Amino acid sequence: MADDLAARLRAHATWLANQGADGTRLDLADAPPGARDLRDADLRGADLTEADLTDVDPRDADLRDADLHGAVLAGADLRGAELAGADLRGAELAGADLRGAELAGADLAKAGQGR
């Protein structure tokens, strides 16, 4: 998974740099559950709809305008993450650490403790 994730992150960086003309928008919907190191990752605009990100470590990651609608972020370490404008509608946040996270403009409707 680590090599696959690294390749996906590189493709997303290209997508961002080329404003979607090249590369691939990050989509982790089919990623297997388990801890993943996404510290400091640039995940702006990523499609993480319904992704199982249980125990993921996106500390200080840039998730501005990311689609996390229905994502499972149980136990995720989101300290210092940039979530401005992110779609967190219906996301599971049980045990997630959001200390210092930027949530301005994030949509948290029906986000909560579980499904």
Legacy VTK file of the C-alpha trace (Angstrom):
# vtk DataFile Version 3.0
C-alpha trace
ASCII
DATASET POLYDATA
POINTS 115 float
0.000 0.000 0.000
2.864 2.418 0.755
4.183 2.343 -2.835
0.646 2.627 -4.215
-0.088 5.566 -1.901
3.164 7.302 -2.865
2.278 6.912 -6.556
-1.232 8.251 -5.947
0.162 11.250 -4.052
2.597 12.012 -6.896
-0.230 11.835 -9.441
-2.320 14.164 -7.252
0.577 16.643 -6.980
0.759 16.679 -10.787
-3.031 17.150 -10.967
-2.769 20.144 -8.618
0.206 21.664 -10.431
-1.544 21.390 -13.805
-4.985 22.436 -12.527
-6.437 19.076 -13.492
-5.043 19.005 -17.031
-2.610 16.202 -16.178
-2.179 13.724 -13.345
-5.020 12.250 -11.322
-7.134 13.652 -8.514
-6.434 11.632 -5.376
-9.170 9.097 -4.664
-8.720 6.753 -1.713
-12.218 5.255 -1.748
-10.789 1.821 -2.614
-7.819 2.029 -0.231
-7.705 -0.725 2.392
-8.213 0.280 6.031
-5.272 0.696 8.351
-2.792 3.313 9.455
-1.343 5.445 6.696
1.123 8.267 7.029
-0.227 11.347 5.290
1.605 13.869 7.482
2.131 17.194 5.734
0.586 15.823 2.516
-0.956 18.219 -0.001
-4.432 16.759 -0.392
-6.221 19.890 -1.576
-9.353 18.991 -3.511
-8.825 15.241 -3.043
-11.805 12.918 -3.463
-11.931 10.994 -0.208
-15.667 10.327 -0.373
-16.555 7.391 1.901
-12.880 6.440 2.208
-11.971 4.343 5.241
-9.268 6.476 6.835
-9.460 4.808 10.241
-6.342 5.614 12.277
-4.797 7.577 9.391
-2.185 10.195 10.313
-2.799 13.374 8.290
-1.228 15.725 10.853
-0.605 19.133 9.327
-1.962 17.917 5.967
-3.583 20.383 3.583
-7.125 19.107 3.003
-8.646 22.380 1.846
-11.712 21.792 -0.309
-11.282 18.002 -0.064
-14.392 15.847 -0.346
-14.547 13.744 2.825
-18.309 13.222 2.599
-19.140 10.030 4.496
-15.475 9.225 5.161
-14.518 7.194 8.209
-11.946 9.201 10.159
-12.293 7.284 13.434
-9.137 7.785 15.470
-7.526 9.961 12.783
-4.850 12.379 13.973
-5.949 15.621 12.323
-3.970 17.960 14.590
-3.015 21.056 12.650
-4.711 19.846 9.475
-6.064 22.486 7.104
-9.710 21.548 6.490
-11.063 24.917 5.348
-13.845 24.391 2.843
-13.695 20.601 3.203
-16.890 18.573 2.839
-17.156 16.470 6.007
-20.906 15.849 5.767
-21.736 12.574 7.449
-18.086 11.810 8.236
-17.390 9.543 11.188
-15.091 11.406 13.563
-15.203 9.201 16.690
-11.882 9.555 18.478
-10.447 11.900 15.836
-8.036 14.513 17.199
-8.924 17.888 15.678
-6.839 20.104 17.986
-5.472 23.025 16.033
-7.245 21.978 12.831
-8.534 24.808 10.627
-12.234 24.191 9.991
-13.370 27.578 8.609
-16.000 26.984 5.969
-15.921 23.197 6.406
-19.300 21.478 6.085
-19.746 19.318 9.189
-23.473 18.608 8.757
-24.325 15.247 10.299
-20.642 14.542 11.026
-20.265 12.718 14.291
-19.511 9.709 16.370
-20.497 6.920 14.033
-22.931 5.604 11.520
LINES 1 116
115 0 1 2 3 4 5 6 7 8 9 10 11 12 13 14 15 16 17 18 19 20 21 22 23 24 25 26 27 28 29 30 31 32 33 34 35 36 37 38 39 40 41 42 43 44 45 46 47 48 49 50 51 52 53 54 55 56 57 58 59 60 61 62 63 64 65 66 67 68 69 70 71 72 73 74 75 76 77 78 79 80 81 82 83 84 85 86 87 88 89 90 91 92 93 94 95 96 97 98 99 100 101 102 103 104 105 106 107 108 109 110 111 112 113 114
